[in-house]
Every structure is written in structure tokens, then in C-alpha cells.
Amino acid sequence: MRLSVRTQYALRAAAELAAAAPGPVPAERIAAAQRIPRRFLDNILLQMRRAGLIHSQRGPDGGYWLARPAEQITLADVVLIMEGAPQDSEGFHGVAEPLGDVWTALRDHEQATLTEVTLAHIATGSLPPL
């Protein structure tokens, strides 16, 4: 699976929010903690907010926080928001046709793993058996 830098940053930002104390987390703090360029992070946070994954509050005490408990947000949720739905494996013909089945099985395994791991797992460093 190839994840864009944008998606990797989104996963890191979401993990930072999951590990944070209750209340708004300023974008500056997320950017500094995860070494994400601020302008890039702002666009990522906007996309995640529009998708309903996070909430935001403006002002001096403003920032971002998860819209649901970290235990209810999977890595697949974040990847889907940033990357969209996975593409079907098409275009394999003749002797190469079984390759389509291999790519489908690989994608299904990746999806199962991303669906199994939550932001809470990442924030606490306690991954489920994979």
C-alpha cells in the first residue's frame, strides 16, 4: 500500500489528537510535535473537519479535538478521508489474470489491518495482535 505524505501527516496529526489531554489542541502544537509544515497541516485539518472526524474551535483557547473517542476511530477512517476508496484491480488478462486476485487479497488484508487498529491503539502504543 502506498500512502501519500498527506495521509501519513493526517495519521500523525490524528494520533497526536488521540494522545492529547481533553480539550482543544492548537494546530501549532500538532505541527511542532509531529514536524508537519503548518500550512500543510492546516489543509489536512480542514479536510478532516469537513469529513466529521475532528471538531475545531477558534480563538485564543481554540484548537482541534477528535469528534469521537479514539477507540472508535480506525486508521482506515483516516485513510479513507485522505485517499478515498481503494481502486479495484482491473486490467489483468491472459496468463497475468491471477495477479488481479493477488492484488485484491493484498488490498483486503491491508484494509483489515487498518480497520483493526484504532487511534487509541496508536496513542497508547498497544497495538492489537496483527
C-alpha positions in Angstrom: 0.0 0.0 0.0 1.3 3.4 -0.9 0.1 6.2 1.3 0.7 9.8 0.3 2.7 12.1 2.5 -0.6 14.0 3.1 -2.2 10.8 4.5 0.8 10.0 6.6 0.7 13.5 8.1 -3.1 13.1 8.7 -2.5 9.9 10.6 0.2 11.5 12.7 -2.0 14.5 13.5 -4.9 12.3 14.4 -2.6 10.2 16.7 -1.5 13.5 18.3 -5.1 14.4 19.0 -5.8 11.0 20.4 -2.9 11.2 22.8 -3.7 14.8 23.9 -5.5 15.8 27.1 -9.2 16.6 26.8 -9.9 19.9 25.1 -8.7 21.8 22.1 -5.2 21.3 20.8 -3.7 24.2 18.9 -2.5 23.4 15.3 0.9 24.9 16.2 1.3 22.3 18.9 0.4 19.4 16.5 2.7 20.8 13.8 5.6 21.1 16.2 5.1 17.8 17.8 4.9 15.9 14.5 7.2 18.1 12.5 4.4 18.8 9.9 4.6 22.1 7.9 2.0 24.3 9.4 0.3 25.3 6.1 0.1 21.7 5.0 -1.3 20.7 8.4 -4.0 23.4 8.2 -5.3 21.9 4.9 -5.3 18.4 6.4 -7.1 19.5 9.5 -9.7 21.3 7.3 -10.3 18.2 5.3 -10.6 16.0 8.4 -13.0 18.6 10.0 -15.2 18.7 6.9 -15.4 14.9 6.9 -16.6 15.0 10.6 -13.5 13.3 12.0 -12.5 16.3 14.2 -14.0 19.4 15.6 -12.5 22.8 15.9 -12.8 26.0 17.9 -11.4 29.4 17.0 -9.9 31.9 19.3 -7.1 32.1 21.9 -8.3 28.9 23.6 -9.1 27.3 20.3 -7.8 24.2 18.6 -8.8 20.8 17.4 -10.1 17.6 19.0 -11.5 14.2 17.9 -15.2 14.1 17.1 -15.5 10.6 18.5 -13.5 8.7 21.2 -10.1 7.5 19.9 -11.3 3.9 20.4 -14.0 4.4 17.8 -11.7 5.9 15.0 -9.7 3.4 13.0 -6.7 4.1 10.8 -9.0 3.1 7.9 -11.3 6.0 8.7 -8.4 8.5 8.3 -7.0 6.8 5.2 -10.5 6.8 3.6 -10.9 10.5 4.2 -7.5 11.4 2.8 -7.1 8.8 0.0 -10.7 7.9 -1.0 -12.0 4.4 -1.6 -9.4 1.8 -2.9 -9.4 1.1 -6.6 -10.4 -2.3 -8.0 -7.7 -4.4 -9.5 -8.6 -4.5 -13.2 -6.8 -4.9 -16.4 -5.1 -8.3 -15.9 -5.6 -10.6 -18.9 -4.4 -13.9 -20.0 -1.6 -15.5 -18.0 -1.4 -12.4 -15.8 -5.1 -12.7 -14.7 -4.3 -14.3 -11.3 -2.3 -11.2 -10.4 -5.6 -9.3 -10.0 -6.6 -11.9 -7.4 -3.3 -11.4 -5.6 -3.7 -7.6 -5.5 -7.3 -7.9 -4.3 -6.2 -10.3 -1.5 -3.4 -7.9 -0.6 -5.7 -4.9 -0.5 -8.2 -6.8 1.6 -5.5 -7.7 4.1 -4.3 -4.1 4.3 -7.9 -2.9 4.8 -8.5 -5.5 7.5 -5.4 -4.3 9.4 -6.3 -0.6 9.1 -9.8 -1.4 10.3 -8.5 -3.3 13.3 -6.1 -0.6 14.6 -7.6 2.4 16.3 -6.2 5.8 17.2 -6.3 4.7 20.8 -4.0 1.8 20.0 -1.5 4.2 18.4 -1.8 6.8 21.2 -1.2 4.2 23.9 1.4 2.2 21.9 -0.5 -1.0 22.5 -1.2 -2.5 19.1 -3.6 -5.4 18.8 -2.2 -8.7 17.5 -1.7 -8.3 13.8 
